[in-house]
């Protein structure tokens, strides 16, 4: 029995070798390197002989395809990161530029209307009222609306007092130059520059009522000092010149490129048909 079994095994091995040699001669089997040997599928005789596939070649192609996909994915990720950093930098620059606020030069709110402090001459009892007649009729609604503007919240850099030694003036400064504000002292035009700042500090007061603070502005000469106080310090302005203008000469309130002060009051005394304007510059 053992001899018969051995002979049968040898016969099958011989038949298998013959088929393998036949496949090699017909090109159905390709000889491969030992380390990449691909097993050959044995099929029964009579059945169709399927083509043998070189597994190692297919795997190399598949591996190369996967490598190409991975390289493309990494390149895409790098591109996304670079683009993201660029967008983030642009956003930071936009935010930084938005945080930088341009410093605007204050401008008077009553431009193109009339100069402040206008009023009728006081009667025998000292009674007076705003002189609406000097306001162009078509601009009177505008003046009425400006009278209702809110007064700015007090700040440390706002003017609080004025002294003019040459004419013995020592008076408080209030924000706003409307009719009610000028009853309390010298009024700073809302929107004009604060003391020491670049721009025009516009101050006005009455000359013949409510203390007659600016009665003697016409006595000032170039070189006289105008001292303006804030909560923090004092600023000394020096008179440049004096002018007599019409109530509509609002250009004297225009902003300037350097620290200046403009003092305004009615003129002449007890007549009040014009304005006296004193121009001063900040002392270096």
C-alpha positions in Angstrom: 0.0 0.0 0.0 2.8 2.4 0.8 4.5 1.6 -2.4 1.4 2.2 -4.5 0.8 5.5 -2.7 4.3 6.6 -3.4 4.0 5.7 -7.1 0.7 7.6 -7.4 2.3 10.7 -5.8 5.3 10.6 -8.2 2.9 10.2 -11.2 0.9 13.3 -10.1 4.1 15.3 -9.7 5.3 14.3 -13.1 2.0 15.3 -14.7 2.1 18.6 -12.9 5.6 19.3 -14.1 4.6 18.5 -17.7 1.7 20.9 -17.5 4.0 23.6 -16.1 6.5 23.1 -18.9 3.7 23.2 -21.4 2.4 26.5 -19.8 5.9 28.0 -20.0 6.3 27.0 -23.7 3.0 28.6 -24.5 3.7 31.8 -22.5 1.0 31.3 -20.0 3.5 31.4 -17.1 6.3 34.0 -16.7 9.3 33.3 -14.7 9.7 35.7 -11.8 12.4 36.6 -9.3 12.5 34.4 -6.3 11.6 37.2 -3.8 8.5 38.1 -5.8 7.4 34.6 -6.7 3.7 34.3 -7.5 2.0 31.0 -7.0 0.6 29.3 -10.1 -3.0 28.1 -9.8 -3.3 24.5 -10.9 -6.4 23.6 -12.8 -7.8 20.2 -13.7 -7.2 18.9 -17.2 -9.9 19.6 -19.7 -11.0 22.8 -17.9 -10.1 26.2 -19.4 -6.6 27.3 -18.3 -7.0 30.9 -16.9 -4.2 33.4 -17.5 -1.8 33.8 -14.7 -1.4 37.3 -13.2 1.9 38.7 -12.0 0.8 39.9 -8.5 4.0 41.8 -7.8 3.7 44.0 -10.9 0.1 44.9 -10.1 1.0 45.7 -6.5 3.8 48.0 -7.6 1.5 49.9 -9.9 -1.1 50.2 -7.0 1.6 51.4 -4.6 2.8 54.1 -7.0 -0.8 55.2 -7.5 -1.3 55.5 -3.7 2.0 57.4 -3.4 0.9 59.9 -6.1 -2.4 60.4 -4.3 -0.6 61.0 -1.0 1.8 63.5 -2.6 -1.1 65.4 -4.1 -2.9 65.4 -0.8 0.1 66.8 1.0 0.6 69.5 -1.6 -3.1 70.4 -1.3 -2.8 70.7 2.5 0.3 72.9 2.2 -1.6 75.1 -0.3 -4.5 75.4 2.1 -2.2 76.3 5.0 -0.3 78.9 2.9 -3.6 80.4 1.7 -5.0 80.4 5.3 -1.9 82.3 6.6 -2.3 84.8 3.8 -5.9 85.4 4.6 -5.2 85.7 8.3 -2.4 88.3 7.7 -4.8 90.3 5.5 -7.4 90.2 8.2 -4.9 91.4 10.8 -3.8 94.2 8.6 -7.4 95.3 8.0 -8.2 95.2 11.7 -5.1 97.1 12.5 -5.9 99.8 9.9 -9.5 100.0 11.2 -8.2 100.6 14.8 -6.1 103.5 13.6 -8.5 106.4 13.6 -7.8 109.6 11.7 -7.6 112.7 13.8 -10.0 115.2 12.4 -9.6 118.9 13.0 -12.6 120.3 14.8 -14.7 122.8 12.9 -17.3 125.2 14.2 -20.9 124.0 14.1 -22.3 127.5 13.2 -20.3 128.1 10.1 -22.2 130.0 7.4 -24.7 131.4 9.9 -23.6 134.2 12.2 -20.9 134.8 14.8 -21.9 134.1 18.4 -22.8 136.6 21.2 -25.2 138.7 19.0 -27.9 140.5 21.0 -29.8 143.7 21.0 -28.5 146.7 23.0 -29.8 146.6 26.6 -32.6 149.0 27.5 -32.7 151.3 30.5 -33.4 148.3 32.8 -30.6 146.2 31.3 -33.0 143.9 29.4 -31.8 142.4 26.2 -32.4 139.5 23.9 -30.8 137.6 21.0 -30.7 139.7 17.8 -32.5 137.5 15.4 -32.6 140.3 12.8 -28.9 139.8 12.0 -29.6 136.1 11.0 -30.6 135.6 7.4 -34.3 134.6 7.4 -33.7 131.4 5.5 -31.1 130.3 8.0 -33.1 131.0 11.2 -34.5 127.4 11.4 -30.9 126.1 11.3 -29.9 128.4 14.1 -32.8 127.2 16.2 -31.9 123.6 15.6 -28.2 124.3 16.6 -29.4 125.8 19.8 -30.7 122.3 20.9 -27.4 120.5 20.4 -26.1 118.7 23.5 -23.2 120.2 25.4 -20.1 117.9 25.4 -19.3 116.0 28.6 -16.6 117.8 30.6 -13.1 116.5 29.9 -9.6 117.3 31.5 -8.4 119.0 28.3 -11.3 121.4 27.9 -10.9 125.1 28.7 -12.2 126.1 32.1 -10.9 129.6 32.7 -9.5 132.6 30.8 -7.3 135.5 32.0 -6.3 138.6 30.0 -4.0 140.7 32.2 -4.0 143.7 29.9 -7.7 144.3 30.3 -8.2 142.7 33.8 -10.3 139.7 32.5 -10.5 136.7 34.8 -13.6 134.6 34.0 -14.8 131.0 33.8 -15.2 129.2 30.4 -18.2 127.1 29.7 -18.9 124.7 26.8 -21.2 126.1 24.2 -21.7 129.7 23.1 -25.5 129.9 23.0 -27.6 132.5 24.7 -27.9 130.6 28.0 -24.2 129.6 28.1 -23.0 133.2 27.6 -25.0 134.2 30.7 -22.5 132.2 32.8 -19.2 133.4 31.4 -17.0 133.0 28.3 -18.4 130.3 25.9 -16.2 127.9 23.9 -17.7 127.1 20.5 -18.7 123.4 20.4 -16.4 121.8 17.9 -13.6 124.2 18.2 -10.1 123.1 19.3 -9.2 122.6 22.9 -6.3 124.7 24.4 -2.9 123.7 23.1 -4.3 121.6 20.2 -3.8 122.3 16.5 -6.9 124.3 15.4 -8.9 127.3 16.3 -10.1 127.8 19.9 -13.1 130.0 19.5 -14.2 131.9 22.6 -17.0 134.5 22.9 -18.6 136.7 25.6 -20.8 139.7 25.9 -19.5 143.3 26.0 -22.4 145.2 27.7 -24.4 142.6 29.6 -23.8 139.6 31.9 -20.6 140.9 33.4 -19.3 142.8 30.3 -16.4 140.3 30.2 -15.2 141.2 26.7 -16.0 145.0 26.9 -12.4 146.1 26.3 -11.2 143.7 23.6 -10.5 146.7 21.5 -7.8 147.8 23.9 -5.7 144.7 23.2 -2.6 145.1 21.1 -0.2 142.6 19.5 2.0 141.0 22.1 -0.7 141.0 24.9 -1.2 137.6 26.6 -4.3 135.5 26.7 -4.0 132.7 29.3 -6.3 129.7 29.0 -6.6 127.1 31.8 -7.6 123.5 31.7 -7.8 121.1 34.6 -4.3 120.0 33.8 -2.3 123.1 32.9 -2.3 126.6 31.4 -1.7 127.8 27.9 -0.4 131.2 26.9 -1.6 132.7 23.7 -0.1 136.0 22.3 -2.4 138.5 20.5 -1.6 138.9 16.7 -4.2 141.4 15.5 -7.7 142.7 16.0 -10.4 143.1 13.4 -13.9 144.6 13.2 -16.2 142.4 11.0 -19.9 141.9 10.1 -21.9 139.3 12.1 -22.0 137.0 9.1 -18.1 136.9 8.8 -18.1 133.3 10.1 -14.8 132.6 8.3 -13.0 133.9 11.3 -14.1 130.7 13.1 -12.5 128.4 10.5 -10.1 125.8 11.7 -6.4 126.5 11.5 -3.3 124.3 11.0 -1.6 125.5 14.2 -2.8 126.3 17.8 -4.7 129.6 17.7 -7.4 131.3 19.7 -10.1 133.6 18.5 -12.0 136.0 20.9 -15.3 137.3 19.7 -17.7 139.9 21.1 -20.3 142.5 19.9 -19.2 145.9 18.8 -19.4 148.9 19.3 -20.3 149.1 23.0 -24.1 149.4 23.5 -24.7 149.4 19.7 -23.7 145.8 18.8 -24.2 146.0 15.0 -20.8 144.4 14.3 -18.3 142.1 15.9 -14.8 142.6 17.3 -12.5 139.7 16.7 -9.1 139.2 18.4 -6.7 136.7 16.9 -4.0 135.1 19.0 -1.4 132.3 18.6 0.0 129.8 21.1 3.2 131.0 22.6 6.1 128.6 22.0 
